[in-house]
Amino acid sequence: MVGVQAEAADIAAGKTLAVRCSACHGPAGIAVTPDAPNLAGQNEAYLSAQLTAFHTGARQNEMMSMMAKPLTDAQIADLAAYYHSLPAK
Amino acid sequence: MVGVQAEAADIAAGKTLAVRCSACHGPAGIAVTPDAPNLAGQNEAYLSAQLTAFHTGARQNEMMSMMAKPLTDAQIADLAAYYHSLPAK
């Protein structure tokens, strides 16, 4: 099922996945564009729910819908755990 | 027009408005529930765009749609400026 956290998230895998996100969300989760959110230190459940919403289309954003479309539940969990693990600015 | 920042936002007014948000987003913008986002230090343009999306219905969330419905553009700008001004954890 979408959004269910089957196994413990893999922060290292999330870090590798996050390279594709850094153009907007920055190399350390502090957004480089003012209309993108800072993700560093954000709540893991919230991040996971938003990525799942972009993946399913429940939440719409041109860029994020495209980025989240191919992600698996495990990849969403890894990304959420990775960004949650980063120090907020 | 919705989302247009007519005058400089009023952080003090935003702080007063934010009392209604603290049940989920915490007294200092650090969420008290895991499925709500931390708002402290978040990008002002992003916060304003999300509140506007909840206000117009472009973004859906039961609680946030209800909270954002009555907000004016000026109140949205004040809330965004207030939360942006808070230190991220």
Backbone of each chain as ProteinMPNN parsed JSONL, in Angstrom:
{"seq_chain_A": "MVGVQAEAADIAAGKTLAVRCSACHGPAGIAVTPDAPNLAGQNEAYLSAQLTAFHTGARQNEMMSMMAKPLTDAQIADLAAYYHSLPAK", "coords_chain_A": {"N_chain_A": [[0.869, -1.194, 0.0], [0.408, 2.299, -0.699], [2.539, 4.529, 1.005], [2.893, 3.108, 3.308], [5.171, 2.234, 5.888], [7.213, -0.138, 5.362], [9.859, -1.407, 5.843], [12.692, -0.359, 7.918], [13.678, 2.921, 7.148], [16.231, 3.92, 4.846], [18.719, 5.981, 5.337], [21.105, 6.573, 4.009], [20.609, 5.661, 1.449], [18.587, 7.4, 0.879], [20.004, 9.773, 0.784], [21.483, 9.464, -1.549], [19.421, 9.323, -3.434], [18.478, 11.892, -3.134], [20.05, 13.589, -4.554], [18.926, 14.311, -6.953], [17.107, 16.114, -6.134], [18.313, 18.346, -5.289], [18.656, 20.608, -6.83], [16.572, 22.369, -6.454], [15.941, 22.096, -3.724], [18.332, 22.339, -2.523], [21.743, 21.343, -1.589], [21.807, 20.55, 1.036], [19.267, 20.421, 1.952], [18.279, 22.938, 2.401], [16.426, 25.244, 0.833], [17.197, 26.458, -2.439], [15.779, 27.987, -4.077], [13.315, 30.545, -3.66], [10.657, 29.757, -3.767], [10.566, 27.137, -3.203], [10.32, 24.706, -0.568], [12.265, 24.604, 2.479], [13.687, 21.565, 3.483], [15.219, 20.322, 5.331], [15.406, 18.766, 8.461], [12.678, 18.599, 8.596], [9.462, 17.188, 9.556], [9.351, 13.685, 9.416], [7.089, 12.012, 8.868], [5.402, 13.875, 7.739], [6.85, 14.666, 5.469], [6.941, 12.243, 4.086], [4.227, 11.811, 3.633], [3.655, 13.98, 1.948], [5.289, 13.514, -0.296], [4.146, 11.133, -1.105], [1.605, 12.054, -1.744], [2.184, 13.718, -3.92], [3.078, 11.738, -5.593], [0.793, 10.157, -5.997], [-0.883, 12.036, -7.028], [-2.627, 13.385, -5.481], [-1.806, 15.708, -4.423], [-0.819, 18.545, -6.209], [1.819, 19.656, -8.268], [3.746, 20.992, -10.778], [6.542, 20.407, -11.105], [7.087, 18.755, -8.835], [5.258, 16.68, -9.108], [6.215, 15.376, -11.321], [8.737, 14.63, -10.369], [8.107, 12.941, -8.28], [6.612, 10.918, -9.304], [7.97, 8.49, -10.316], [8.834, 7.321, -7.948], [9.241, 4.743, -5.495], [7.483, 3.302, -2.639], [9.436, 2.654, -0.739], [11.585, 4.248, -1.54], [10.47, 6.755, -1.141], [10.204, 6.685, 1.627], [12.914, 6.526, 2.318], [13.913, 8.987, 1.342], [12.407, 10.768, 2.921], [13.334, 10.109, 5.468], [16.006, 10.779, 5.189], [15.998, 13.636, 4.674], [14.74, 14.453, 7.019], [16.723, 13.884, 8.776], [18.615, 15.833, 8.488], [20.241, 18.83, 9.682], [18.167, 21.561, 10.55], [18.282, 24.914, 9.202]], "CA_chain_A": [[0.0, 0.0, 0.0], [1.219, 3.525, -0.768], [2.715, 5.313, 2.244], [3.13, 2.247, 4.486], [6.624, 2.173, 6.101], [7.431, -1.575, 5.535], [11.098, -1.627, 6.572], [13.308, 0.883, 8.392], [14.158, 3.736, 6.031], [17.687, 3.891, 4.65], [19.108, 7.379, 5.162], [22.171, 6.66, 2.99], [19.945, 5.53, 0.138], [17.866, 8.66, 0.693], [20.978, 10.809, 0.403], [21.793, 9.249, -2.975], [18.228, 9.721, -4.192], [18.22, 13.334, -2.977], [20.869, 14.387, -5.483], [18.026, 14.835, -7.984], [16.23, 17.133, -5.532], [19.126, 19.449, -4.754], [18.601, 21.803, -7.689], [15.622, 23.301, -5.824], [15.938, 21.995, -2.266], [19.686, 22.581, -2.019], [22.536, 20.166, -1.277], [21.628, 20.13, 2.442], [17.867, 20.547, 2.328], [17.893, 24.345, 2.537], [16.023, 25.526, -0.546], [17.976, 27.47, -3.158], [14.813, 28.887, -4.732], [12.423, 30.986, -2.589], [9.316, 29.146, -3.791], [10.662, 25.738, -2.766], [10.467, 24.646, 0.879], [13.375, 23.95, 3.157], [13.268, 20.217, 3.894], [16.11, 19.849, 6.405], [14.793, 18.697, 9.783], [11.209, 18.555, 8.532], [8.902, 15.953, 10.115], [9.457, 12.553, 8.493], [5.745, 11.567, 8.457], [4.859, 14.912, 6.845], [7.567, 14.567, 4.191], [6.506, 11.013, 3.426], [2.846, 12.009, 3.171], [3.615, 14.932, 0.816], [5.841, 12.831, -1.473], [3.132, 10.173, -1.55], [0.522, 12.831, -2.368], [2.651, 14.117, -5.257], [3.175, 10.493, -6.375], [-0.561, 9.701, -6.375], [-1.611, 13.125, -7.677], [-3.53, 14.045, -4.522], [-1.254, 17.066, -4.381], [-0.354, 18.86, -7.56], [2.822, 20.678, -8.558], [4.315, 20.5, -12.034], [7.862, 19.799, -10.888], [7.078, 17.675, -7.829], [4.506, 15.524, -9.628], [7.149, 14.688, -12.218], [9.832, 14.035, -9.584], [7.634, 11.894, -7.358], [5.918, 9.865, -10.074], [8.65, 7.193, -10.392], [9.36, 6.855, -6.662], [8.57, 3.643, -4.793], [7.243, 3.593, -1.212], [10.711, 2.551, -0.002], [12.379, 5.426, -1.89], [9.829, 7.882, -0.444], [10.578, 6.579, 3.046], [14.35, 6.837, 2.441], [14.064, 10.442, 1.169], [11.838, 11.443, 4.103], [14.255, 9.892, 6.602], [17.236, 11.538, 4.928], [15.798, 15.075, 4.905], [14.454, 14.647, 8.453], [17.975, 13.723, 9.543], [19.514, 16.974, 8.266], [20.017, 19.945, 10.611], [17.46, 22.726, 9.985], [19.273, 26.023, 9.21]], "C_chain_A": [[0.898, 1.234, 0.0], [1.327, 4.112, 0.64], [2.992, 4.437, 3.443], [4.63, 2.056, 4.638], [6.991, 0.716, 6.401], [8.692, -1.811, 6.353], [11.656, -0.282, 7.021], [13.871, 1.627, 7.189], [15.676, 3.745, 6.029], [18.146, 5.308, 4.315], [20.186, 7.53, 4.073], [21.567, 6.548, 1.588], [19.178, 6.817, -0.172], [18.788, 9.772, 0.238], [21.325, 10.687, -1.087], [20.624, 9.691, -3.843], [18.083, 11.242, -4.236], [19.071, 14.198, -3.903], [19.967, 15.048, -6.533], [17.16, 15.98, -7.452], [16.985, 18.433, -5.229], [19.062, 20.719, -5.597], [17.654, 22.844, -7.084], [15.764, 23.304, -4.297], [17.324, 22.113, -1.648], [20.417, 21.3, -1.651], [22.344, 19.675, 0.16], [20.201, 20.393, 2.911], [17.414, 21.957, 2.646], [17.682, 24.873, 1.121], [16.874, 26.63, -1.165], [17.06, 28.375, -3.973], [13.754, 29.254, -3.686], [11.051, 30.323, -2.612], [9.36, 27.657, -3.487], [10.828, 25.728, -1.249], [11.826, 24.116, 1.321], [12.862, 22.596, 3.638], [14.059, 19.72, 5.092], [15.385, 19.895, 7.75], [13.287, 18.633, 9.786], [10.707, 17.215, 9.088], [8.845, 14.846, 9.058], [8.082, 12.115, 7.982], [5.133, 12.578, 7.482], [5.521, 14.806, 5.471], [7.078, 13.357, 3.393], [5.093, 11.185, 2.857], [2.798, 12.94, 1.956], [4.189, 14.278, -0.445], [4.837, 11.817, -2.021], [1.991, 10.899, -2.26], [0.927, 13.313, -3.76], [2.71, 12.896, -6.17], [1.788, 10.063, -6.863], [-1.334, 10.783, -7.128], [-2.575, 13.834, -6.741], [-3.08, 15.48, -4.298], [-0.573, 17.339, -5.715], [0.725, 19.93, -7.576], [3.585, 20.146, -9.765], [5.624, 19.748, -11.795], [7.771, 18.578, -9.968], [6.299, 16.452, -8.31], [5.418, 14.688, -10.511], [8.227, 13.959, -11.408], [9.345, 12.837, -8.758], [7.012, 10.699, -8.074], [6.649, 8.507, -10.004], [9.059, 6.607, -9.047], [8.546, 5.689, -6.097], [8.309, 4.071, -3.346], [8.563, 3.614, -0.442], [11.569, 3.786, -0.28], [11.798, 6.675, -1.199], [10.218, 7.871, 1.032], [12.054, 6.951, 3.249], [14.593, 8.348, 2.31], [13.563, 11.195, 2.406], [12.779, 11.313, 5.296], [15.527, 10.716, 6.424], [17.044, 13.019, 5.254], [15.481, 15.363, 6.376], [15.746, 14.654, 9.268], [18.894, 14.947, 9.44], [19.222, 18.096, 9.264], [19.281, 21.09, 9.925], [18.418, 23.912, 10.086], [19.255, 26.767, 10.542]], "O_chain_A": [[1.978, 1.243, 0.592], [0.341, 4.185, 1.372], [3.301, 4.959, 4.514], [5.315, 1.753, 3.661], [7.078, 0.347, 7.572], [8.613, -2.361, 7.451], [11.196, 0.778, 6.597], [14.477, 1.017, 6.308], [16.319, 3.597, 7.068], [17.994, 5.78, 3.189], [20.174, 8.498, 3.312], [21.971, 7.255, 0.665], [19.123, 7.265, -1.317], [18.415, 10.608, -0.585], [21.443, 11.691, -1.789], [20.812, 10.353, -4.863], [17.629, 11.808, -5.23], [18.838, 15.401, -4.022], [20.202, 16.183, -6.948], [16.557, 16.723, -8.226], [16.384, 19.47, -4.951], [19.387, 21.799, -5.105], [17.898, 24.047, -7.184], [15.717, 24.355, -3.658], [17.491, 22.007, -0.433], [19.779, 20.272, -1.425], [22.673, 18.532, 0.477], [19.949, 20.567, 4.103], [16.292, 22.16, 3.109], [18.614, 24.943, 0.319], [17.225, 27.608, -0.503], [17.495, 29.4, -4.497], [13.331, 28.398, -2.91], [10.35, 30.318, -1.6], [8.33, 26.983, -3.506], [11.42, 26.655, -0.694], [12.45, 23.301, 0.642], [11.742, 22.489, 4.138], [13.626, 18.805, 5.791], [14.824, 20.922, 8.131], [12.668, 18.614, 10.85], [11.441, 16.227, 9.09], [8.352, 15.054, 7.95], [7.922, 11.871, 6.786], [4.444, 12.206, 6.533], [4.847, 14.85, 4.441], [6.836, 13.442, 2.189], [4.807, 10.756, 1.739], [2.003, 12.726, 1.041], [3.65, 14.459, -1.537], [4.692, 11.659, -3.233], [1.473, 10.412, -3.265], [0.107, 13.317, -4.678], [2.431, 12.99, -7.365], [1.632, 9.652, -8.013], [-2.327, 10.487, -7.793], [-3.263, 14.771, -7.145], [-3.896, 16.358, -4.015], [0.138, 16.499, -6.266], [0.565, 20.989, -6.969], [4.017, 18.994, -9.777], [5.79, 18.607, -12.227], [8.303, 17.511, -10.277], [6.638, 15.32, -7.963], [5.401, 13.458, -10.461], [8.585, 12.822, -11.715], [10.067, 11.859, -8.564], [6.903, 9.609, -7.511], [6.036, 7.491, -9.676], [9.584, 5.494, -9.005], [7.321, 5.659, -6.21], [8.847, 5.078, -2.884], [8.783, 4.482, 0.403], [12.208, 4.315, 0.629], [12.543, 7.538, -0.733], [10.522, 8.913, 1.612], [12.403, 7.61, 4.229], [15.376, 8.923, 3.066], [14.206, 12.132, 2.877], [12.998, 12.271, 6.038], [16.057, 11.277, 7.383], [17.822, 13.596, 6.014], [15.9, 16.386, 6.916], [15.855, 15.325, 10.294], [19.842, 15.08, 10.215], [18.07, 18.289, 9.651], [19.692, 21.548, 8.859], [19.282, 23.925, 10.963], [20.013, 27.718, 10.728]]}, "seq_chain_B": "MVGVQAEAADIAAGKTLAVRCSACHGPAGIAVTPDAPNLAGQNEAYLSAQLTAFHTGARQNEMMSMMAKPLTDAQIADLAAYYHSLPAK", "coords_chain_B": {"N_chain_B": [[-5.473, 40.73, -6.085], [-5.235, 37.282, -5.424], [-2.551, 36.316, -3.32], [-0.803, 38.3, -3.992], [1.671, 40.451, -2.756], [0.799, 43.145, -1.322], [1.324, 45.266, 0.673], [4.131, 45.769, 2.998], [4.631, 42.894, 4.923], [3.288, 42.235, 8.197], [4.868, 41.251, 10.878], [4.289, 41.148, 13.62], [1.528, 41.179, 13.623], [1.166, 38.816, 12.333], [2.109, 37.062, 14.278], [0.112, 37.244, 16.215], [-2.058, 36.243, 14.78], [-1.135, 33.66, 14.461], [-1.611, 32.264, 16.745], [-3.811, 30.649, 16.532], [-2.828, 28.618, 15.072], [-1.098, 27.177, 16.528], [-1.763, 24.839, 17.84], [-1.235, 22.65, 16.236], [1.103, 23.373, 14.845], [2.752, 24.211, 16.792], [3.937, 26.452, 19.448], [6.133, 27.862, 18.582], [6.472, 27.398, 15.94], [7.496, 24.89, 15.531], [6.435, 21.803, 14.808], [3.92, 20.121, 16.725], [2.614, 17.873, 16.251], [3.373, 14.852, 14.489], [2.519, 14.676, 11.859], [2.184, 17.171, 10.958], [3.796, 19.978, 9.391], [6.973, 21.453, 10.351], [7.195, 24.94, 10.617], [8.818, 27.029, 11.229], [11.261, 29.288, 10.151], [10.82, 28.608, 7.548], [10.633, 29.106, 3.95], [9.364, 32.248, 2.989], [7.903, 32.901, 0.642], [7.13, 30.382, -0.155], [5.542, 29.546, 2.016], [3.5, 31.451, 1.873], [2.437, 30.865, -0.637], [1.459, 28.287, -0.169], [-0.475, 28.672, 1.859], [-2.206, 30.283, 0.424], [-2.98, 28.467, -1.54], [-4.344, 26.585, 0.018], [-6.37, 28.255, 0.808], [-7.685, 28.886, -1.59], [-8.346, 26.376, -2.404], [-6.817, 24.978, -4.106], [-4.953, 23.366, -3.045], [-5.509, 20.638, -0.936], [-6.561, 19.976, 2.355], [-8.092, 18.742, 5.176], [-8.057, 20.081, 7.711], [-6.382, 22.334, 7.187], [-7.635, 23.571, 5.036], [-9.93, 24.514, 6.215], [-8.822, 26.243, 8.113], [-7.528, 28.105, 6.52], [-9.423, 29.198, 4.922], [-10.877, 31.61, 5.825], [-8.892, 33.554, 5.693], [-7.354, 36.648, 4.751], [-5.485, 38.112, 1.974], [-3.565, 39.788, 3.085], [-3.408, 38.838, 5.713], [-2.436, 36.301, 5.21], [0.064, 36.957, 4.176], [1.167, 38.154, 6.469], [1.239, 35.982, 8.268], [2.99, 34.263, 6.894], [5.318, 35.798, 6.883], [5.777, 35.974, 9.616], [6.207, 33.225, 10.465], [8.407, 32.672, 8.851], [10.237, 34.266, 10.066], [10.936, 33.011, 12.4], [13.32, 31.09, 14.335], [14.597, 28.174, 12.856], [14.422, 24.783, 14.179]], "CA_chain_B": [[-5.304, 39.362, -6.606], [-4.768, 36.396, -4.349], [-1.12, 35.981, -3.287], [0.047, 39.464, -4.308], [2.123, 41.061, -1.501], [0.538, 44.576, -1.542], [2.17, 46.083, 1.544], [5.074, 44.949, 3.745], [3.932, 42.034, 5.885], [3.37, 42.674, 9.592], [5.234, 40.059, 11.643], [3.574, 41.157, 14.909], [0.139, 40.764, 13.335], [1.275, 37.385, 12.026], [2.269, 36.345, 15.553], [-1.22, 37.184, 16.841], [-2.856, 35.308, 13.981], [-0.578, 32.306, 14.545], [-2.07, 31.563, 17.968], [-4.771, 29.623, 16.106], [-2.104, 27.554, 14.345], [-0.101, 26.563, 17.415], [-2.191, 23.503, 18.318], [-0.534, 21.639, 15.415], [2.418, 23.839, 14.41], [3.555, 24.559, 17.965], [3.996, 27.872, 19.803], [7.27, 28.542, 17.919], [6.591, 26.921, 14.568], [7.996, 23.512, 15.488], [5.169, 21.066, 14.899], [3.731, 19.264, 17.907], [2.127, 16.573, 15.77], [4.339, 14.42, 13.476], [2.046, 14.792, 10.468], [2.161, 18.587, 10.574], [5.155, 20.435, 9.121], [7.599, 22.579, 11.031], [7.068, 26.144, 9.783], [9.828, 28.006, 11.648], [12.355, 29.481, 9.204], [10.461, 28.156, 6.187], [10.65, 30.197, 2.971], [8.167, 33.082, 3.061], [7.127, 32.782, -0.609], [6.528, 29.039, -0.154], [4.458, 29.556, 3.007], [2.413, 32.274, 1.34], [1.813, 30.126, -1.752], [0.7, 27.133, 0.345], [-1.68, 29.188, 2.531], [-3.111, 30.723, -0.641], [-3.517, 27.245, -2.18], [-5.368, 26.038, 0.922], [-7.478, 29.233, 0.798], [-8.435, 28.775, -2.862], [-8.749, 24.984, -2.636], [-5.875, 24.323, -5.042], [-4.363, 22.316, -2.207], [-6.575, 20.16, -0.059], [-6.315, 19.29, 3.619], [-9.31, 19.056, 5.93], [-7.809, 21.108, 8.731], [-5.802, 23.562, 6.633], [-8.629, 24.257, 4.192], [-10.812, 25.216, 7.156], [-8.069, 27.33, 8.761], [-7.089, 29.136, 5.554], [-10.592, 29.76, 4.212], [-11.235, 33.011, 6.148], [-7.742, 34.465, 5.713], [-7.183, 37.611, 3.66], [-4.115, 38.121, 1.431], [-2.684, 40.48, 4.044], [-3.197, 37.935, 6.847], [-1.551, 35.24, 4.7], [1.421, 37.543, 4.103], [1.648, 38.359, 7.839], [1.568, 34.661, 8.827], [4.187, 33.753, 6.208], [6.47, 36.576, 7.374], [6.01, 35.604, 11.016], [6.839, 31.909, 10.569], [9.74, 32.765, 8.244], [11.141, 34.998, 10.989], [11.266, 32.194, 13.579], [14.499, 30.241, 14.163], [14.316, 26.748, 12.638], [14.978, 24.096, 15.371]], "C_chain_B": [[-4.75, 38.535, -5.45], [-3.249, 36.235, -4.447], [-0.227, 37.175, -3.591], [0.379, 40.168, -2.992], [2.0, 42.578, -1.602], [1.445, 45.422, -0.67], [3.13, 45.155, 2.286], [4.287, 44.148, 4.78], [4.221, 42.521, 7.301], [3.59, 41.443, 10.47], [4.472, 40.001, 12.98], [2.123, 40.711, 14.705], [0.114, 39.272, 13.023], [1.369, 36.563, 13.297], [0.919, 36.204, 16.251], [-2.102, 36.188, 16.104], [-2.443, 33.86, 14.237], [-1.002, 31.56, 15.808], [-2.996, 30.411, 17.575], [-4.079, 28.426, 15.44], [-1.27, 26.692, 15.295], [-0.49, 25.174, 17.904], [-1.467, 22.403, 17.54], [0.91, 22.071, 15.136], [3.292, 24.332, 15.561], [3.614, 26.052, 18.215], [5.14, 28.617, 19.108], [7.518, 27.966, 16.528], [7.25, 25.569, 14.41], [6.8, 22.609, 15.805], [5.116, 20.177, 16.136], [3.098, 17.931, 17.507], [3.021, 16.159, 14.589], [3.847, 14.58, 12.04], [1.858, 16.25, 10.049], [3.599, 19.032, 10.32], [5.653, 21.472, 10.126], [7.511, 23.769, 10.082], [8.171, 27.15, 10.076], [10.954, 28.066, 10.622], [12.048, 29.069, 7.786], [10.441, 29.354, 5.24], [9.304, 30.908, 2.928], [7.296, 32.912, 1.818], [6.427, 31.419, -0.651], [5.343, 29.009, 0.814], [3.245, 30.308, 2.47], [1.681, 31.513, 0.23], [0.973, 28.959, -1.229], [-0.57, 27.591, 1.059], [-2.701, 29.645, 1.489], [-3.756, 29.517, -1.321], [-4.575, 26.586, -1.294], [-6.603, 26.949, 0.922], [-8.329, 29.065, -0.459], [-8.925, 27.351, -3.111], [-7.832, 24.256, -3.602], [-5.129, 23.216, -4.321], [-5.388, 21.925, -1.147], [-6.033, 19.546, 1.229], [-7.457, 19.72, 4.525], [-9.082, 20.221, 6.89], [-7.368, 22.423, 8.089], [-6.782, 24.302, 5.725], [-9.552, 25.089, 5.078], [-10.086, 26.439, 7.752], [-7.776, 28.475, 7.781], [-8.265, 29.845, 4.881], [-10.822, 31.246, 4.528], [-10.083, 34.014, 6.011], [-7.749, 35.411, 4.519], [-5.744, 37.49, 3.127], [-3.147, 38.721, 2.444], [-2.384, 39.566, 5.233], [-2.274, 36.787, 6.445], [-0.114, 35.741, 4.668], [2.003, 37.716, 5.51], [2.059, 37.022, 8.481], [2.861, 34.12, 8.206], [5.433, 34.477, 6.718], [6.804, 36.179, 8.811], [6.746, 34.26, 11.115], [8.237, 31.92, 9.954], [10.746, 33.371, 9.232], [11.588, 34.148, 12.177], [12.498, 31.336, 13.32], [14.08, 28.784, 13.939], [14.955, 25.992, 13.798], [16.452, 23.751, 15.18]], "O_chain_B": [[-3.943, 38.99, -4.639], [-2.719, 36.038, -5.541], [0.993, 37.075, -3.46], [-0.518, 40.454, -2.199], [2.978, 43.248, -1.932], [2.245, 46.207, -1.18], [2.993, 43.933, 2.234], [3.384, 44.675, 5.43], [5.254, 43.135, 7.567], [2.659, 40.695, 10.77], [4.06, 38.925, 13.413], [1.57, 39.965, 15.513], [-0.82, 38.559, 13.391], [0.777, 35.488, 13.389], [0.62, 35.152, 16.816], [-2.805, 35.389, 16.722], [-3.275, 32.953, 14.233], [-0.775, 30.356, 15.924], [-2.977, 29.344, 18.189], [-4.677, 27.364, 15.27], [-0.796, 25.619, 14.922], [0.373, 24.411, 18.339], [-1.126, 21.359, 18.097], [1.828, 21.252, 15.182], [4.41, 24.804, 15.354], [3.37, 26.843, 17.304], [5.134, 29.846, 19.044], [8.63, 28.036, 16.004], [7.536, 25.139, 13.293], [6.238, 22.643, 16.899], [6.109, 19.571, 16.539], [3.047, 16.988, 18.297], [3.392, 17.005, 13.774], [4.65, 14.617, 11.108], [1.428, 16.533, 8.93], [4.524, 18.526, 10.955], [4.879, 22.256, 10.676], [7.727, 23.623, 8.879], [8.434, 28.033, 9.259], [11.534, 27.042, 10.262], [12.906, 29.163, 6.909], [10.253, 30.489, 5.678], [8.25, 30.277, 2.844], [6.076, 32.792, 1.932], [5.293, 31.305, -1.115], [4.27, 28.508, 0.475], [2.108, 29.854, 2.6], [0.451, 31.52, 0.172], [-0.094, 28.669, -1.769], [-1.626, 26.98, 0.894], [-3.903, 29.426, 1.645], [-4.944, 29.544, -1.641], [-5.583, 26.087, -1.793], [-7.734, 26.475, 1.023], [-9.557, 29.099, -0.39], [-9.815, 27.136, -3.933], [-8.029, 23.076, -3.892], [-4.72, 22.233, -4.94], [-6.041, 22.777, -0.545], [-5.145, 18.694, 1.191], [-7.761, 20.908, 4.634], [-9.814, 21.211, 6.88], [-7.903, 23.487, 8.399], [-6.756, 25.531, 5.656], [-9.909, 26.217, 4.739], [-10.663, 27.519, 7.876], [-7.774, 29.647, 8.155], [-8.122, 30.944, 4.344], [-10.949, 32.057, 3.61], [-10.292, 35.213, 6.198], [-8.107, 35.019, 3.409], [-4.896, 36.849, 3.748], [-2.041, 38.215, 2.633], [-1.251, 39.518, 5.711], [-1.434, 36.351, 7.233], [0.809, 35.038, 5.08], [3.187, 37.458, 5.728], [3.089, 36.937, 9.15], [3.719, 33.586, 8.908], [6.469, 33.857, 6.956], [7.975, 36.062, 9.174], [7.785, 34.166, 11.769], [9.146, 31.263, 10.461], [11.93, 33.035, 9.229], [12.52, 34.525, 12.887], [12.705, 30.894, 12.19], [13.311, 28.225, 14.721], [15.933, 26.477, 14.367], [17.072, 23.176, 16.074]]}, "name": "protein", "num_of_chains": 2, "seq": "MVGVQAEAADIAAGKTLAVRCSACHGPAGIAVTPDAPNLAGQNEAYLSAQLTAFHTGARQNEMMSMMAKPLTDAQIADLAAYYHSLPAKMVGVQAEAADIAAGKTLAVRCSACHGPAGIAVTPDAPNLAGQNEAYLSAQLTAFHTGARQNEMMSMMAKPLTDAQIADLAAYYHSLPAK"}
